[in-house]
Protein backbone atom coordinates (compact mmCIF):
# COMPACT_ATOMS: atom_id res chain seq x y z
CA UNK A 1 0.00 0.00 0.00
CA UNK A 2 1.30 3.45 -0.91
CA UNK A 3 1.55 5.70 2.11
CA UNK A 4 3.52 8.61 0.69
CA UNK A 5 3.45 10.72 -2.45
CA UNK A 6 6.80 12.00 -3.63
CA UNK A 7 7.38 14.71 -6.17
CA UNK A 8 10.91 14.35 -7.54
CA UNK A 9 13.15 16.40 -9.80
CA UNK A 10 16.58 15.31 -10.99
CA UNK A 11 19.18 17.03 -13.13
CA UNK A 12 19.83 15.58 -16.56
CA UNK A 13 23.32 14.54 -15.42
CA UNK A 14 21.90 12.77 -12.36
CA UNK A 15 19.02 10.94 -14.09
CA UNK A 16 20.83 7.62 -14.56
CA UNK A 17 21.88 7.46 -10.89
CA UNK A 18 18.38 8.40 -9.75
CA UNK A 19 16.82 5.66 -11.88
CA UNK A 20 19.24 3.12 -10.41
CA UNK A 21 18.53 4.29 -6.87
CA UNK A 22 14.76 4.10 -7.34
CA UNK A 23 15.00 0.62 -8.86
CA UNK A 24 17.19 -0.42 -5.91
CA UNK A 25 14.45 0.45 -3.42
CA UNK A 26 11.83 -1.31 -5.54
CA UNK A 27 10.15 1.81 -6.90
CA UNK A 28 9.03 1.96 -10.49
CA UNK A 29 9.02 5.22 -12.34
CA UNK A 30 11.15 6.75 -14.96
CA UNK A 31 11.59 10.49 -14.48
CA UNK A 32 9.78 10.84 -17.80
CA UNK A 33 8.69 14.49 -17.53
CA UNK A 34 11.23 16.72 -19.33
CA UNK A 35 11.83 20.08 -17.63
CA UNK A 36 13.81 23.24 -18.33
CA UNK A 37 13.99 26.81 -17.06
CA UNK A 38 12.03 28.28 -19.97
CA UNK A 39 9.96 25.26 -20.98
CA UNK A 40 11.83 24.65 -24.21
CA UNK A 41 14.05 21.75 -25.27
CA UNK A 42 16.52 20.44 -24.41
CA UNK A 43 15.54 19.21 -20.96
CA UNK A 44 17.93 20.13 -18.15
CA UNK A 45 15.93 18.30 -15.48
CA UNK A 46 13.45 15.41 -15.31
CA UNK A 47 10.48 15.02 -12.99
CA UNK A 48 8.02 12.51 -11.62
CA UNK A 49 5.33 12.12 -8.99
CA UNK A 50 5.24 8.66 -7.46
CA UNK A 51 3.52 6.89 -4.58
CA UNK A 52 5.80 4.95 -2.25
CA UNK A 53 5.47 2.59 0.68
CA UNK A 54 6.70 3.20 4.21
CA UNK A 55 9.80 1.04 3.63
CA UNK A 56 10.66 2.98 0.47
CA UNK A 57 10.22 6.25 2.39
CA UNK A 58 12.58 4.96 5.05
CA UNK A 59 15.17 4.07 2.38
CA UNK A 60 14.98 7.59 0.92
CA UNK A 61 15.30 9.15 4.38
CA UNK A 62 18.32 6.94 5.19
CA UNK A 63 20.00 7.82 1.88
CA UNK A 64 19.31 11.52 2.47
CA UNK A 65 20.67 11.41 6.03
CA UNK A 66 23.70 9.38 4.98
CA UNK A 67 24.33 11.66 2.01
CA UNK A 68 24.16 8.69 -0.38
CA UNK A 69 21.16 9.96 -2.35
CA UNK A 70 22.13 10.31 -6.03
CA UNK A 71 23.57 13.71 -6.96
CA UNK A 72 21.04 16.11 -8.40
CA UNK A 73 17.96 14.37 -6.96
CA UNK A 74 15.51 16.56 -5.04
CA UNK A 75 12.30 15.34 -3.42
CA UNK A 76 9.21 16.67 -1.67
CA UNK A 77 6.92 14.37 0.34
CA UNK A 78 3.25 14.55 1.22
CA UNK A 79 0.60 12.17 2.52
CA UNK A 80 -0.68 9.94 -0.32
CA UNK A 81 -3.90 9.24 1.56
CA UNK A 82 -5.17 12.69 0.64
CA UNK A 83 -6.77 13.73 -2.62
CA UNK A 84 -4.47 15.58 -5.01
CA UNK A 85 -6.39 18.78 -4.26
CA UNK A 86 -5.61 18.29 -0.54
CA UNK A 87 -1.89 17.48 -0.70
CA UNK A 88 -0.11 18.83 2.37
CA UNK A 89 3.65 19.25 2.49
CA UNK A 90 5.51 16.99 4.94
CA UNK A 91 9.25 17.13 4.17
CA UNK A 92 11.88 17.79 1.49
CA UNK A 93 15.59 17.55 0.87
CA UNK A 94 15.51 20.70 -1.28
CA UNK A 95 17.29 23.42 0.72
CA UNK A 96 15.41 26.34 -0.81
CA UNK A 97 11.88 24.97 -0.60
CA UNK A 98 9.22 27.59 -0.08
CA UNK A 99 6.98 25.12 1.74
CA UNK A 100 6.17 24.82 5.40
CA UNK A 101 4.86 21.62 6.97
CA UNK A 102 1.09 21.30 6.65
CA UNK A 103 0.59 23.79 3.85
CA UNK A 104 -0.99 22.76 0.52
CA UNK A 105 1.79 21.81 -1.91
CA UNK A 106 1.73 20.30 -5.41
CA UNK A 107 4.12 19.10 -8.09
CA UNK A 108 3.84 22.55 -9.70
CA UNK A 109 5.05 24.16 -6.48
CA UNK A 110 8.06 21.85 -6.49
CA UNK A 111 8.94 22.84 -10.05
CA UNK A 112 8.73 26.47 -8.92
CA UNK A 113 11.20 25.75 -6.11
CA UNK A 114 13.74 24.43 -8.62
CA UNK A 115 12.96 27.11 -11.21
CA UNK A 116 11.89 24.77 -14.00
CA UNK A 117 8.75 24.07 -16.01
CA UNK A 118 7.50 21.34 -18.32
CA UNK A 119 9.10 21.22 -21.75
CA UNK A 120 6.39 21.64 -24.37
N, C-alpha and C positions, 0 to 999 in steps of 0.2 A: 504494500500500500504506500502510495506517495504521501509524504507528510509535509514536504517543503517544496516551494517553487523557487527556482534560481533563475535569475536573469544573468547572462554571462556575455562578456565581450573580451575578445582576445586580439592582439595585434596580428597582422599577417605573418610576421616572422615567428610568432609563438604558436600559430595554429596547430602545427604538427605535434608539438609537445602537449598541447591542451587535449587534442584528440586521444593521444596515447594515455594521458592521465585519466580522462573520463572513462575510457575503455577499461582501464585497470581497476576502477572502482565499480565496474559493472553498469555504467550509465551509457545508454545509447544517446545519440545526438551528434550532429555533425558540424556545428557552427556554420550553417548554410546561409545565413543572412549577411550579404556583403554590405559593408559600411564604409563611409569616408566622411571627411569634414564637410564637404560641400554637396554630398549626395551624388557625385559623378564618379565613374570608373577612372582608374582602377581602385579596388577596395584596399583600404589600409588596415581595416579591422574586420572581424567577423563576429556575429552575435547569435545567441540562441536563448530561448526560455525553455526550461526543462523541469519536470517534477522528479524529485529524488526521495529516497527512503531515509529513515533515521540513520542507518549505518553509512549510507553514502554521504549524508551531511557530516557525520562524525569524521569520515575520511578527509573531507574537504577542510574541516576545521583543524584537524591534525596537520595536514600539509601546509595550511596557512600559518599555524603557530610554529611549525618546524622549519618554515621558510623553504619548503620543498615543492610548493605549488609551481607549476610551469611559469616561466617568465612571460610577462605580458598578459596574463589571465586575471581579469577582474570579475568579481561576482557580487550580487546583491541577493539577499534571501528574504522571502516572506512566507506566510503560512498558506500552504496549498489548499487547506480546507475551506478557504474563503472563495467567493466568486471573484472573477477577474476585476469586477468593478469595486470590490471591497479589499483589494490587496493592501496589506499594511506592512511597512518596512520593519524588518527584524534586525538585520546585520549586513555588513559588507566588508570587503577587504580593500575597497577603493578609498584612498586617503582623502580625496577631495569631495566625497559624497555630500550632496546637499540635503540628505534625508536625516530625519530624526526618528528614533524608534516609535512605532505606533502611528506614524502618519501615512496617509495613502501614498502609494508609490507604484509605478508601472515600469514596464520595459522602456517606454519612451523617456521616462525620467532618467533612467540609467544611461541611455544614449546621450542625453543632455549633460550628464556628469562628465562623460568622456569627451564630449564635443564632437560627436559623430551623428550621422543620419543614414537612413537606408539609401543604398545606391539604386537609382531608378534608370 
